[in-house]
Amino acid sequence: MDERQAGRLERIRHAMESHQGRLITFAWRITGDLESARDVVQDTFLRLCRQDLDAIDDHLPAWLFRVCRNRALDVRKKERPMRPLPETADPPDVTAAGPHEQLEHTDGSRRILDALSGLPATQQEALRLRFQEELSYKQISAVTGHSVSHVGVLIHDGIRSIRRRLAGEGGPHD
């Protein structure tokens, strides 16, 4: 194995270590099945192995989430058509508890997640990609196919709805 191949393998290994757990949770939210989610993520990384890493290096997280999302949507259509996740479903524990997982179990965070679960799927996805996965609006646009400005609207409207729900379903509290 030459130095270039070794460097390529190291970059792929680093991408897997950095993103695998988050991608499994993301895919699980779409497929509703942990094993399917793991298969989707495995396929995502197999596709990464076939890519020119230099061409996607600047937008690797967005590329991974877009490929994972598209594959998970394909699996959901094929294996579980029109089967929504239960509203009380918690994401699987795919890694040791990290900051996101620990935060999800606090009371305030649980209230926010409950409010989030009542939003339309497009708003939920945009908010999760922004705040849980820390993707930029541009990266979210690349993942979802929505324009950057529409991503901004989804996030803004989602946050406004969550604030209203947390304030007791009252009138405008912006």
Secondary structure as a PSIPRED ss2 file (coil, helix, strand):
# PSIPRED VFORMAT (PSIPRED V4.0)

   1 M C   1.000  0.000  0.000
   2 D C   1.000  0.000  0.000
   3 E H   0.000  1.000  0.000
   4 R H   0.000  1.000  0.000
   5 Q H   0.000  1.000  0.000
   6 A H   0.000  1.000  0.000
   7 G H   0.000  1.000  0.000
   8 R H   0.000  1.000  0.000
   9 L H   0.000  1.000  0.000
  10 E H   0.000  1.000  0.000
  11 R H   0.000  1.000  0.000
  12 I H   0.000  1.000  0.000
  13 R H   0.000  1.000  0.000
  14 H H   0.000  1.000  0.000
  15 A H   0.000  1.000  0.000
  16 M H   0.000  1.000  0.000
  17 E H   0.000  1.000  0.000
  18 S H   0.000  1.000  0.000
  19 H H   0.000  1.000  0.000
  20 Q H   0.000  1.000  0.000
  21 G H   0.000  1.000  0.000
  22 R H   0.000  1.000  0.000
  23 L H   0.000  1.000  0.000
  24 I H   0.000  1.000  0.000
  25 T H   0.000  1.000  0.000
  26 F H   0.000  1.000  0.000
  27 A H   0.000  1.000  0.000
  28 W H   0.000  1.000  0.000
  29 R H   0.000  1.000  0.000
  30 I H   0.000  1.000  0.000
  31 T H   0.000  1.000  0.000
  32 G C   1.000  0.000  0.000
  33 D C   1.000  0.000  0.000
  34 L H   0.000  1.000  0.000
  35 E H   0.000  1.000  0.000
  36 S H   0.000  1.000  0.000
  37 A H   0.000  1.000  0.000
  38 R H   0.000  1.000  0.000
  39 D H   0.000  1.000  0.000
  40 V H   0.000  1.000  0.000
  41 V H   0.000  1.000  0.000
  42 Q H   0.000  1.000  0.000
  43 D H   0.000  1.000  0.000
  44 T H   0.000  1.000  0.000
  45 F H   0.000  1.000  0.000
  46 L H   0.000  1.000  0.000
  47 R H   0.000  1.000  0.000
  48 L H   0.000  1.000  0.000
  49 C H   0.000  1.000  0.000
  50 R C   1.000  0.000  0.000
  51 Q C   1.000  0.000  0.000
  52 D C   1.000  0.000  0.000
  53 L H   0.000  1.000  0.000
  54 D H   0.000  1.000  0.000
  55 A H   0.000  1.000  0.000
  56 I H   0.000  1.000  0.000
  57 D H   0.000  1.000  0.000
  58 D H   0.000  1.000  0.000
  59 H H   0.000  1.000  0.000
  60 L H   0.000  1.000  0.000
  61 P H   0.000  1.000  0.000
  62 A H   0.000  1.000  0.000
  63 W H   0.000  1.000  0.000
  64 L H   0.000  1.000  0.000
  65 F H   0.000  1.000  0.000
  66 R H   0.000  1.000  0.000
  67 V H   0.000  1.000  0.000
  68 C H   0.000  1.000  0.000
  69 R H   0.000  1.000  0.000
  70 N H   0.000  1.000  0.000
  71 R H   0.000  1.000  0.000
  72 A H   0.000  1.000  0.000
  73 L H   0.000  1.000  0.000
  74 D H   0.000  1.000  0.000
  75 V H   0.000  1.000  0.000
  76 R H   0.000  1.000  0.000
  77 K H   0.000  1.000  0.000
  78 K H   0.000  1.000  0.000
  79 E H   0.000  1.000  0.000
  80 R C   1.000  0.000  0.000
  81 P C   1.000  0.000  0.000
  82 M C   1.000  0.000  0.000
  83 R C   1.000  0.000  0.000
  84 P C   1.000  0.000  0.000
  85 L C   1.000  0.000  0.000
  86 P C   1.000  0.000  0.000
  87 E C   1.000  0.000  0.000
  88 T C   1.000  0.000  0.000
  89 A C   1.000  0.000  0.000
  90 D C   1.000  0.000  0.000
  91 P C   1.000  0.000  0.000
  92 P C   1.000  0.000  0.000
  93 D C   1.000  0.000  0.000
  94 V C   1.000  0.000  0.000
  95 T C   1.000  0.000  0.000
  96 A C   1.000  0.000  0.000
  97 A C   1.000  0.000  0.000
  98 G C   1.000  0.000  0.000
  99 P H   0.000  1.000  0.000
 100 H H   0.000  1.000  0.000
 101 E H   0.000  1.000  0.000
 102 Q H   0.000  1.000  0.000
 103 L H   0.000  1.000  0.000
 104 E H   0.000  1.000  0.000
 105 H C   1.000  0.000  0.000
 106 T C   1.000  0.000  0.000
 107 D H   0.000  1.000  0.000
 108 G H   0.000  1.000  0.000
 109 S H   0.000  1.000  0.000
 110 R H   0.000  1.000  0.000
 111 R H   0.000  1.000  0.000
 112 I H   0.000  1.000  0.000
 113 L H   0.000  1.000  0.000
 114 D H   0.000  1.000  0.000
 115 A H   0.000  1.000  0.000
 116 L H   0.000  1.000  0.000
 117 S H   0.000  1.000  0.000
 118 G C   1.000  0.000  0.000
 119 L C   1.000  0.000  0.000
 120 P C   1.000  0.000  0.000
 121 A H   0.000  1.000  0.000
 122 T H   0.000  1.000  0.000
 123 Q H   0.000  1.000  0.000
 124 Q H   0.000  1.000  0.000
 125 E H   0.000  1.000  0.000
 126 A H   0.000  1.000  0.000
 127 L H   0.000  1.000  0.000
 128 R H   0.000  1.000  0.000
 129 L H   0.000  1.000  0.000
 130 R H   0.000  1.000  0.000
 131 F H   0.000  1.000  0.000
 132 Q H   0.000  1.000  0.000
 133 E C   1.000  0.000  0.000
 134 E C   1.000  0.000  0.000
 135 L C   1.000  0.000  0.000
 136 S C   1.000  0.000  0.000
 137 Y H   0.000  1.000  0.000
 138 K H   0.000  1.000  0.000
 139 Q H   0.000  1.000  0.000
 140 I H   0.000  1.000  0.000
 141 S H   0.000  1.000  0.000
 142 A H   0.000  1.000  0.000
 143 V H   0.000  1.000  0.000
 144 T H   0.000  1.000  0.000
 145 G C   1.000  0.000  0.000
 146 H C   1.000  0.000  0.000
 147 S C   1.000  0.000  0.000
 148 V H   0.000  1.000  0.000
 149 S H   0.000  1.000  0.000
 150 H H   0.000  1.000  0.000
 151 V H   0.000  1.000  0.000
 152 G H   0.000  1.000  0.000
 153 V H   0.000  1.000  0.000
 154 L H   0.000  1.000  0.000
 155 I H   0.000  1.000  0.000
 156 H H   0.000  1.000  0.000
 157 D H   0.000  1.000  0.000
 158 G H   0.000  1.000  0.000
 159 I H   0.000  1.000  0.000
 160 R H   0.000  1.000  0.000
 161 S H   0.000  1.000  0.000
 162 I H   0.000  1.000  0.000
 163 R H   0.000  1.000  0.000
 164 R H   0.000  1.000  0.000
 165 R H   0.000  1.000  0.000
 166 L H   0.000  1.000  0.000
 167 A C   1.000  0.000  0.000
 168 G C   1.000  0.000  0.000
 169 E C   1.000  0.000  0.000
 170 G C   1.000  0.000  0.000
 171 G C   1.000  0.000  0.000
 172 P C   1.000  0.000  0.000
 173 H C   1.000  0.000  0.000
 174 D C   1.000  0.000  0.000
